[in-house]
Amino acid sequence: MVPTKIFFIKGVGVHREKLSSFEAALRNAGIQMCNLVYVSSIFPPNCKIIPRGDGLKQIKPGQIVYCVMARNETNEPNRLVSAAIGLAIPVDKQHYGYLSEHHAFGEKGDFSGDYAEDLAATMLATTLGIPLDPNLAWDERKQVYKASGHIFRTTNCVQSAEGNKNGLWTTVIAAAMMLVD
């Protein structure tokens, strides 16, 4: 069973109970009706990225859906939390790509998203034998990876939020949802 389609979601939830905060984040993302099975970080060969709305239409209540999920939560007032998924797809669609998860405290969404994207691209680059200079900034490495002719696309999906000012649980999620035909 190899997923043929993938879509990205993100959400945030707030509640006095930690679990209910997670449920609220799932609702906000539109995937509360799914039975989620977490998988590791491989973007399947020949997998098609579809829009969120199209993906949600293909899910039935109670369906088992495989996903790569990043999740973070806090009940500390005003504490910044983020969850991000990074993606790196090779030019050769017959080769697999990478997804990465990143969960952080105190990072703005843009930073967490770039970090997750860098993680995915670095994993793909090392698999493809592209030279890696960890001292270069992400923007510079991104150019090197793309110039290699092996990495077609990198992107990210991120959700960040400040902890509820009254100390309620605040949960953020970002996920790559995988569909099997």
C-alpha positions, 0 to 999 in steps of 0.5 A: 500500500503506497499513498498516491495523494497527499495534502497538507493541513494545519490547525490550532485549538484552545481548551482547559483540557489538553486532550480537548485542545488537541481535538479542537486543533484537529477540528480547526484543521478539518480532520477530526473525523479521521483515525490517524496513523502516524508514519515516518518521513517518506514522500512516496514516489509518484505521489500527487500533492492535492489541495486541502479541500480536495483531500478533505472531500475524499475522507470518510468519517472513521477512515484510517488516514496515514499522516506525518504530523507535527504537534506542540502544546502549552498551558503557559500564558503567552508562550509561543508554540509552533508545529511545522512539516517540511517537504522536499521532492526530487526531480525524478518522480520515481525516487522518494522524497522527504517530509520532516516534522518540527515542534518548537517553543519560542519560534515564529511560524516563518522560522519553524517552517523554514527549519522544517523545510531545511530538514526535509531538503537536507535528508533528501540531499544526503540521500541523493549524494548532494554535498552538504555544508552545514555552515551555510544558511538555509537560503544558501543551501536551498540554492545549492540543492536546487542548482544540483538539478536533483531537488525539484521542490521544497516547501513547508506547512506551519502553524504557530500560536501564543499560549492562551492568556488565561492558561488554557491549553493551546495546541498547534498541529501541522500534518501531511495527510496521505491518501491511498486509492 
